[in-house]
Amino acid sequence: MESLSERPTCGPAARLLILIMVATAIVGAVTTWVAVNYATLHTDYWPAYNDMMASMPSPLAWLRWVLGDISEVAFYKHELASLGLLLGGALGYWTSRYAQRWKGFSICYGTGLWPWLVTSSLLGLLLSNALWGWTLTANTWQPTFAAFVSLPAAMVLLFGGGWKVTLNGAILGALLVTPSCLLIVNYVCLPLGLPVVIGNVLGMALGSVIAFGLCRALPALVSSSNAQKPPTAPASPDKTPDYGAIWIARRVLADFSEAPFYGNEWASLGMLSGVVLAFTLNPLSPAYGSGLLLHMVAAQALTSLVGVIVWREEWRKRGWYPTYVTLVSVVPATVLTYGGGPGVMIVSAVLGALIAPPLACAIARRVPGYMHPYIGNVLSMAISTLLIMPVIGVLVAA
């Protein structure tokens, strides 16, 4: 009789296939539930996205717009999601200092720079809206959020804390990143019919390259004798992860807050809790009033799950890998463009997870040392979106 030890075991490829099938079943269940219960969910306890736009430029509408910019990178665009992200980030920072058993993935890569990073990002966001808010009308969307998730945070992580870096990062983000995004979105993407996310991330890359070049030419912009210097490498975890199922689930959750440079489960939980609450209050309030929020979140979770599983060995070798990039680019853009059908969600999630992370890593390795390697991530977002969305369009048309 065949012994148990002689029976064939399930190999890595088979386990991956099983996990993808399970995730696909979950995506299908969520989609079906939303379709069946949408009429019941449709309440109006919170103003819709279109109400905000129609009320421009009233002070309350502007406040909602600016707060919504904080969660715009995940395509949620809602004040409750934004407040959840900030509160979750604060909790993640607190646990990293005072309750390390509960900290999860160290916020801001264990640098301890979250207070400076969030201050620079928020100042950059406020300055961007003050300088470029005039471009926004009741009928036009503009990428005023771009500074919050790009250069200001990257400068703090690269050069350290302190008011000089914090303020100059905010100023350069508003003066270079936001107008770059505005120009590419309005004069390249819209005329050519390209997804605006391409203009957003290309503008982040262009503005950041110029800014880092200025910092290299004028080191006084970022040098300070009393600055809080970042560590030379991300902090090592307290113990080597086992990279098992629990680690995978935590990593998928942390990927939701990776774009603003948090990468922490508490920050992600705060943002997701806020946006789900917003959807419950009015499904037409978050995600630009599309009603596709749950489809989007399910597809984002799926693309991160596939990416984390496929590239788990890269996580093991490098300590960090950009599995989040398609979560804030290809997948939500595809769902908003082609709808929340299971085919659209699954194909965009899988293709994005397979293509975008290694491309981001390859580009980041070639970014000069005086620039933050996040530039490689945003360039990968642009290229991946440009490659994958037409494929989805052909499949939908077929």
N, C-alpha and C positions, 0 to 999 in steps of 0.2 A: 504494500500500500504506500502511496506517495506521502512523504512526510510534509509537515507544514513548511519546513525550511526549504523544501525543494520546489514549492509552488512559485510560479512567476509573480513578481511584485509589480506594482504599478509604477512605471517610469516617470521621469519629470515631464515629458511631453504629454503623457496621458493625464497626469495630475493637473497640468495646465489646462488641458481641454475640458476636464471635468469642472474646474473652477470657473472657466469662461461660460460653460453651459449653465451652471448654477446662477452666475451673475446675469446671464441673458434671461433666464427664467424670472429672476427678480425684476429686471427692467420691464419685461413683458407684463408682469403682474401689476407693477406700479402704473404703467401706461393704461392698462385695462381698467384699473380702479379709478383713475382720474377721469377716463372717458365716461364711465358709468355714473360717477358721482359728481360730475362737474356742475350740473344744474343745482344740486344741493349745496355745493361749496360756494356758489356764486352769491356772495354777500357784499354789502357795501359799508362795512363798519370803518373803512379807511378810504381816503380819497384815492382814486385811480391815477395811474401815470398820466393819462390824457388830461385829467383835471389839473394836475400840476402844470403841464405844458400850456394849457389854455389860460391859466391864471398868470402866466408870465407877463410883466415883471413884478408882480406883487411880492412884498417882503417874505410872506410865508412860502410862496412857490420857490423863491430863490433859496430860502433856508433848506427846503426839501431837496432842491437840486444839488446844493453844495454838500449836504450830508450824504446824499445818494452817491456822490462822486467817490466816496471812500470805499464803497463796495462795488463800484462800476467795473473793476478789473475782472470780477467773476461774472459779469453780465447781469447782476442782480439789481443794481441801481435803486436802492431803497434805503431810507433813513434808518429803519429798524435793523436791517442787516448790517449797516455801517456801525451803528451804536453797539450791536452785538460783537462785531469784530474788535472794536476798541476796548470794550469791557473784557472780552475774552483774552485779548492781548495783555491787558493789565493783570489779569489773573494768572496768565502764563508767566509773566515776569515776576509776580509775587511768589509763585510756587518755586521758581528757579532760585530765589534768594532765601526763602523761609520754609519751604515745604518740598524739598527736592524729591521726596518719594513720589510726589504727585505731579512733577513738572512735565512729564512726557518728553517729547523731543524739545530740547532746549530752544527757547524762543530766540530768534536772531542768531542762531547757530552757536549759542553759548558765549557770545561776545560780551553780554551784559550791557549792550548799547541801546536796548529798546527805548528808554526814555528820550535819548537824543534822536534816535531814528524816527520815532513817531512825531516828535516835535518838528523836526525838519520837514517831514512829509506833510504834516498839517499846515505848516506855514507856507510851503510851496503850493499847496492846494488853494489856500485862501488868496495868496498873491496871484495865482493863475486866474482865478475867477474874477479878481479885482481888475486885472489887466485885460483879460480876453472875454469877459462875460458879455460884452457888447455884441459879440458874434452870435449869441444865442437868441433865437426867436421862438414864438409859440409853435412854429412849424419846422424848426431845424434843430437837430441834435449836434452838439459839438464836443470834442474830446478834452474838456477842461479838467478831467480827472487825471490826466497822464502824469503830472508831476508827483502825485501821491505815491505812485508805485514804480518810480524809476530813479532818476538821478539823485534827488536829495537823500534817499535811503542808501543808495549805493555809495555816495560820497562818505556818509557816516561810517559805513562798514569798511570802506577802504582806508580812510584817513583818520578815523577815530572820532570820539565825541568832543564836546566843547562848543562854545557859542560861535566861534569863527567858522568852523566847518558846517555847523547846523544852519546858520544864517546864510552863508554863501551857497550851500547846497540848495536851499529853498529858493534863493534869488535866481541862481543859474537854471534851476528847473523851470521856473516860471518864464524866464527870458529866452530860454533855448529849446526846452523840450516841448512845452505846450504850443508855441507857434509852429514848430516843425511838424507836429501832428496836425495842426489846423491846415497848414499848407498842403500836406500830402493827402489828407482826407478830402479836402474840398476841391483841389485842383488836379488830383491824380485818380484817387479811388472812385469818387462819385462820377466824374466824366467817363471813366472806363468801365463803370459798373462792377468794381471790385469790392469785396467786403471791407467795411471801414476798419475792421480790426487790423488789417494789413497796414493801413495808414497810421493807426495808433502806435503799433510796435516799431514800425520803421522810423517814425518821428522820435520815439524814445531812444532808439539806437543813434540816429543822426545827432540829436541834441546832446546826448551823453558823450559821444565821440568828440564833439567840439568842446564841451565843457572840460573833459579830462585833458584835452590838449592844452586848454587855457591854464589848467592847474599845473601842468608840467612846465609850461613857459613862465608862469607866475606862481611859484611855490608859496608865496606869502598868502595866497588865497586860502590855503589849507594848513599851513604850518603854524603851530602854536606850542609854546613851551609847557602850557598847563593842560593840553588836550588829553582826553582819555583815549589812549591808544588801543586799537583792536588787537587781539592776539594774532600771532603770525599764522595760525591755523585754527579752524573750528575746534571747539572744545571736544575732547573725547568723551564718549558716554561713560557713565559710572561703571558699567560692565559691558562686555561684548554682547550685542544682541544675538538671539538665536535665529533671527530672520524667519521665524515660523508664522503660523496663522495669526496670532495676536499682534505680532510686529507688523505684518502686512496690513491688517485692519487699521492699526494706529497710523501707519504711514499714509494710507489712503486718506484718512481724515486730516492729517497734517498738511497734505498737499493742497487742500482747499485754501489755506492761508499762506501758501508759499509765495505767491506773486507779490504781496506787499512786504516780503522778506521776513515774515514771522515764522512760518513752518512749524506751527505748534498746534496740538490738538485742542487746547482750550480756546485759542483764538478762532479756530475753525468751527468749533461747537457754538461759540457765541454768534458768529456770522450766520451759520445755518439755522440756528434757533430763531434768530431775528427774521430771516427771510421766510422761514416756514410760518412764523406768526403773521407776517405781512400777507402771505398768500391766504392764510385762514381768514384774516380780516377782509381781504378783498383780492381775489385771484388776478384782477386786472391792475393791481398796484405795483408789484415788483416785475422785474424782467421786461421792462418797457411796455407793460400792459398786454403782453402777448398771451397770457394764460398758460404759458409753456414752462413755468418754473419747475414743476416736479419732473417733467420730461428731461429738462436740462440738468437738474441735479443728479438724476439717475444716470444719465449718460456721462456726466463728469465723474461720478464715482466709478463707473465701469471703466472709463479710459485710464483712470489712475490705477485701478485694480489690475488691469491687464499690464500696464506699464511697470508697476512695482513687481509683479510676478515675473514677467519676461526679463526685466533688467535687474533682478534681485542680486545676481552675482556682481554686477557693477556697483550696487549699493554696498555689498560686502567688501569689495576691493577698495573703493574710493571713499567710503564713509558718507557720501552724498551723491545723488544723481538726479538730473532734472526731469523726473517723471511727471511733474506738474504742468509742463509747458502746454500740452494740448488741452488740459482742463480749462485754461483761460484763453483759448484761441480757437482751434479748429472745431471742437465739439459744440460749444455754445453758439458759435457763429453758424454752424451747419443746422442745428436745431431751429434757430430763429429764422433761417432762410428757407429751409425745406420742410419744417414741421416736425412733430414729435413721433413720427412713425417708428416702430421698432427697427426696421431696416436702416433708416437714417441714423438712429441713435447708435446702433451696434456697429455698423460699418465705419462711421466716423470715429467712434471710440477706439476700435481696434486698429484702424489704419494710423490714427494719430499716435497711439501708444507705441506702435512699431517704428514709426518714422521720426517723429519729432524729438524724443529724448537723445538718441545717439547723434542726430544732426546738431542739436544744441551743444552737446559735449564736444563734438569735433570742432565747431566754430569757436567755442569758448577757449579751447586750448591754444588757439591761434590769436587770441586777443592780446595786445601788448600788456606787459606787466603793470604799466601805470594806469590802466583802465580796469574797471570792475568787469569780471567775466560774465555778468548778467547780460551784457550786450550780445553774447552768443545765444542766450536763451530767447531774447526777443526777435533776433534775426531768424532763428529756427521757427518761431511762431509764424512769422510772415511767409517764409518759404513753404512750410507745411500747409498752411491755409491755402496758399496759392495752388499747391499741387493736389490737395485732397478734395477741396470743395467742388471742382469741376467733375471729379469722378462720382461724387455723390449726386450731383445734378444729372449726370447721364443715367445713373441707376434709377433715380426718381422718375425721369422722363420715360425710361423703359417700362 
